[in-house]
Amino acid sequence: MKIVIYHISDLHIEKKNDIKVSNVYKMVDVLNSIGNFDAVLIIVSGDIAFSGKHEQYDAAYHMFGTIISSIKNKFKKTVYMLAVPGNHDVDLSKDEGHKVIQDKIRSGITVEMIEQELLKQRNYLNYAKGIHCIDSKDNLCCLKKYEYEDKSIKICLINSAIFSTLDEDKGLHFIPEDVMKKMENELDADINITVMHHAHHWMNDVVKNAFENILIQKNNLILCGHEHGLDSNEIKKDGARVIYLTGGELCNRGNWNNSQFYLDIVDTDNMILKSISYIWNINKQLYVQDNIESYNLLNMVSLTEFKFEEEFEETLCMDPVNSISDNVFDYYVFPDLELMKDYADRETETFTHLEKYLETVKIKKRIAIIGNESAGKTLLLKKLYIELSKDSYHCLYCEAETLQRVSLNK
């Protein structure tokens, strides 16, 4: 199945007429160019409002209602909406300032302090409950689970906006220990996505490293905002890696000239993420594709406890026939290969370089390598094992006799 995620961030809605209905409909129109899909998730990574006022969420409610009803009417698909708060979703009319909050944090975070911070978000929290995004006990961390045929997706919504100020608030944001424990214990789906406004490097030093580890170890994808510019990268640590997508600014108090958002397409059958960034073209008066990236979701979560013995890897590289070198791959030459794309039409694709063949191996669920005796099939598999292991995949090398009673469909 193909699940479409609208990743929207940083709207800064101040008043009702900040919403441009023409842009809203153009956001829906981009779905015409992506082919078939099965469901839509609208995910907002913070700063829906400009200053956390009730009337600003009323405007947001009508805007997103227009998007959802338009998608449902035009494409007949199920649409869900999720959101997290940003610092602009906090009512800071009685801001205490950076130094006061910093001193409070240094003296020790208490439940009462967090409750006081959540009171500043009361208008956002009422909005989030109204769209069935959170309930009363999930103000800091809420997990949503969606089932699509044989695959499950869990989305973790993190409230990173507590301890926000009107000043520079980097280093103030705090994730309680029980929230991190919840993430560690419950992010167990086929695809795990965490959404938050502030990336982990905005967190307080007390929690920053621990929070980063959990984000990388437990997630396939992280969606955040706050930076007001589209950005994508992969973070690797201790054998795990995660995709980090930072959403751009959709609008700024009614200014849509630099409007940006991501459209992320999750292919649950092949475990591939296709991320498309869209920017507003003033001359054409529509959203145009700016960049497209594809990611393999299969090898994101770490298996750091799974290690190969050095003796096994040395044996893997031995040449049982020649004595030219201790490592057969010192003089290995990649063979010309033909991929049978269509058996009926005998359509083939030729591979002469390892890099191109590796790309195909990563996408396909099953590949059978066929050739004459001593053609180099086993050596090719060993080479694939080594290269994929370098790329953070966790490979199992099995001799043929161990697979005699195993179905290739498993």
N, C-alpha and C positions, 0 to 999 in steps of 0.2 A: 504494500500500500504506500501511497505518497501523501504525506502530511505537510501542509504548507504552514509555515510560521511567519506571521508578520512581526518583525522585531522593530518596535517603535519606541522612541525615547525622547525625552526633553521637549515637551510641548510648551510649557510655561504659559498656560492659558490664564489670562488676567480678566478678560471680560467676554461676554457672549459673542460679540462680533469679531473676536480673534479667529473664529472658525471660518475657513473658506470652503464652502460646500463644493465648489468646482474642483478644488484639490482633493477633497475627500473622495469624490467619485472617480477621479483619475487614479487614486491609489487602488481602487477596486479593479480598474481597467487593466492593470498590469497582469492580472490573472489570466487574461486572454492569451498571453504569449508563452505560457509555461506547459501547455499540454494538459493531460488528464491528472486529476488529483482527487483525493477521497475525503479530506476534512481540512478545516482551517483552525489554527490557533492564533489569536491576537495577543501578543505579549508586550506589555509596556514596562520598560526598565527604568521607571521613575521620572519625577518632575512633570507630572501631569498638569498640576496647577503652578501658578507663579508665586503665590504666597499662602497656600493652604486654606483658602477661603471657601465657604460652602457654595457660593454662587459659581465659583470656578469649576467645581466638580459637576454642577448642574449642566454647564456648557459642555464639559467632557462627556457626560452621560449621553447627551443628545448627539454629539459627534460620533461616538463609537456605536451608538444605536443605529445611526445612518449607515455606517460601514457594514455592520453585521446584517441588517435587513437587506442591504443591496447585494451582498454576497449570497445570502440565502435565496433571494428572488431570482438572481441572474444565473447562479450556478447550481442551485438546489443541493447545497452541501451543509453539513453540520458545522457550526462555528462556536468556539469557546473563547472566552476572554479572561486573561490573567494580568495582574499588575503588581508592582512593588513601589514603595514610596521613595522619593529622592529628597534632598535637602529643601527644595522649593515646595514640597508637600507638607512642610512643617510650618506652623504658625509661629514666626519668630518676632512678633510684635513686641514681646518682652524678652528680647535676646540678652543672655547673660554674658556673651563674649567668650573668646577662645580661652583666655587665661583662667577665668572662673571655672569653666567646665574642665579644663586640664587639671586644675587643683583638685576638683571633686574626684576625677578619675584616679589621680595619684593617691588619694586618701582611701580608695576602695569602692568599687561599684556595689551598690545595694539594690535590692528589689524595689525599694521606694524610689530610688533615683530613676530606674527604668520606667516605672509607672508614671512618674512626672514627665518624662520625655514622651511617653505615648499620649499623654493628655494634649500635648502640642500637635499631635497628629489626628486629633479626634475627627476632623472633617474628612480627611483621607480615609481613615479606618471605617467610618460610616459609609463612604462611597464604595470601598472594597467589599464590605459586607453586603451592600445593596446589589452588587453585580455577582454575588455568590463566589467571590474570590477567596475570602477568608471567613472564619467564624470567630467568636469572642475569645477563644483560647489559643488562637494561632496568630497573634499580632506580630510576633517576631520571626516565626518560621512556619510556613504552611506547605505541605506536600500534596500535590495532585497527581492522581494516577489515571492513565488512559490506556485502554487495551485495543490493539489493532491486529485482528486475527491472532497470530501466534507470537506477536511482539508486544511488550509493555513499555510505556514511556512514563517516567516519573519526573515531575517538575517541582523543584524546590524554590519557594519564594522567600527570599531573605529580606528582612527590614534592616537595611544598613544606615537608615537616616537618623537613628537616635544619636544624640549629642552633636547635632548640626548647629552651626552658628552662621551669622552673617559675615563673620570674618573668614579667613582661610582656615578650614577645619580638617586639613589633612593630619592624620595621626590621632584624631579624636574618636573616630567611629569604632564601635565596639560590638563584638559578637559574643554573647554569653556562652559559657561552657556547655550548658544543657542544649543549646541550639546546635553546637558542633557535634555533640554526642548523638543528637537526633539525626543529623545528616549522615554521620558515620554508620548508624545502625539501620536506617531506613532507605537510603539510596541504593536500592538493590534490583532495579529494573534492567531490561535489555538496553535501554537508552536512558541516561540520567542527565537532566539539564538543571542547572542552578541559575536563577535570575536574581540580580541585585543591582542597585544603582551605582554604588561605589565599588570599584575593583579592590582586590585584597590589599594593594599597596597604599590605600587610603586608611587602613585600619590602625588602631592603636598598637604600639609595639608589644604590649602584653599578649595580644591574641594573633598578631599578624602571621607569624610563621606557622602556628598550629592550624589556623584557618586556611592558609595557602595549601598546606599538605592535604587537608581533607578535600578541598576543591579539586585538586589535581588527581588524587587517588580515587575519588568516588564519582567523578563526572565524565561524561563524554563531551559536553558542551556547556559553556558559561556565557550568559548574555548579560551585559552591563551597559551603563550609560555614563552620564556626568561629564564626559570629556568634550561633548559637542562636536564630534567628528567621527566618521566611520573608520574603524580599524579592525583588522583581523590578524591573529597570530596563533601559533601553537606553543604551549609551554610544556617543557619536559622536565621531569624530576624523578629520580629513583626508579627508572624503568617505566614510568607512566607518562602519559601526555594528554593534554586536554585542549580543545579548541576554545579560544577566547574571542568573542565578537563584541565590539563596542559600538553601540548604536549611535547614529548621528542625531542632530537636532531636527526634529520634524518641523517645528515652527517656533518663533520667538515673539511672544506677545503680539501675534497677528501677522508677523513677517514670515511669509512662506517662500521668499525668493531663494533661500539656500536649503530648502527642505530636502531631507534625506531619510532613508530607512532601508532595512534589510528585508529580503524575502528569502527565507531559509526553507529548502525543500528536503524533507527527511524521507528517504526511500527505505522503508523497513524491511523489504524483501532482500535487498542487496546491502543494507546497512551503510548507505552512502548519504552524505550531507552535501547538498549543492547550495551554496550561499551566493545570492545575487544582491548587489547593492544598487539602489536606485537613487537618482538625484533629480531635482526639478529643473527642467529646461525652460527658462523664461521665454525664449523665442518661440519654441514649439508649443508651449503651454501644456506640457505633459511630463510624466516621469520617464526617464530613459535609463537603461542599464549602464552602470559605470564600471562594474567589475564582477567577475564570476570566479568563484573558487570551489573546488570539490575536495571533500575529506572522507577518508575511510573511518567509519565509526567502530569497526570491529576491534581495533587494537588500541583503544584509548585507556581502558582501565588496567591498572597495574597488576602484575602477578609477581611482585618482587620476591616472594618466598620461593619461587620456582627457578632453580639455578641448575646449570649443567656442570658436571665434573670436568676438570681440565683434561683428564685422561680420555674421556669420551670425545672431546673436540679434537684432540690430537689424533685419535684413531680415525675419526671422520675424514681427516685430510690426508691420510696415508695413501700411497699408490701401491696396490698389491702386485702390480705387473712390472712397472719400471722402477729403477733406482736412481732416477735423475736428481730427485730432491726429496726431503722429508715431507714436503707439502705439495700435493699434486696440483694445487691451484696456483703455484708459482709459474706453471707453464700451460695452464688450462686455456683452451680456445673455445669460445661460445659457438655451438654448431648452428647451421641454418635450420630453422624450424618452420613447419607449416601448421597453422591452426585451421581445422576444419570448421568453418562457420555455419555451413548448411550442408548436411549430408545429402539431401535430395538433389540439390543443384550442384553439388561438389564445389561449393564456393570456399576458397581458402584465403588465408592471410599469411604472409611470410614475415618471419622475424629473423633479423640478422644481428640484432644488438640486445644484450641482456636487459638494459633499462626498459625498453619498450615491452619486452616479454613480462618483466616484473609488474608493470602497470596492469597488464591483463590478468595475471595471477591474483593480484589483490582484489580485483573486481569479481572474478568468477567464483562461484561456490565450489565447483568440483572441476578438476582437469585431469584427464587421463593421458599420460605420455606413452606413446606407442612407437616402437621401432624394432629393428632386427637385433639379434643377440650381439652383444659387445658394441652396440651403436653409441653407448654413452648415456643411457637413460638414468642409471643410478647416480652417476657422477653429476648429471644435470640437477637431479633432486638434491644432492648434497650442496651444490652451489646455491640453489634456491634457499635451502635451509640457512646457510651462512649469511646470505645477503638480507633475507627477511629478519633474521635475528639482529642484525646491525640496525635495522629500521624499527626496533622496539616491538616487533612481533614475537610471540612466544610459540615456537615451533615444536612439534613432536616428530621425531624421526623413528619410523616403525619399519622393521623388516617385513617382507611379504608374508612370511609364514605366520606372523602374528595377526594378520588380517584375513585369514582364510574363512573364518566364520562370521565376519563382520560385514554388514550391508554397507555399500557405498552411500546409501541415502541417509545414514546416521552420522 
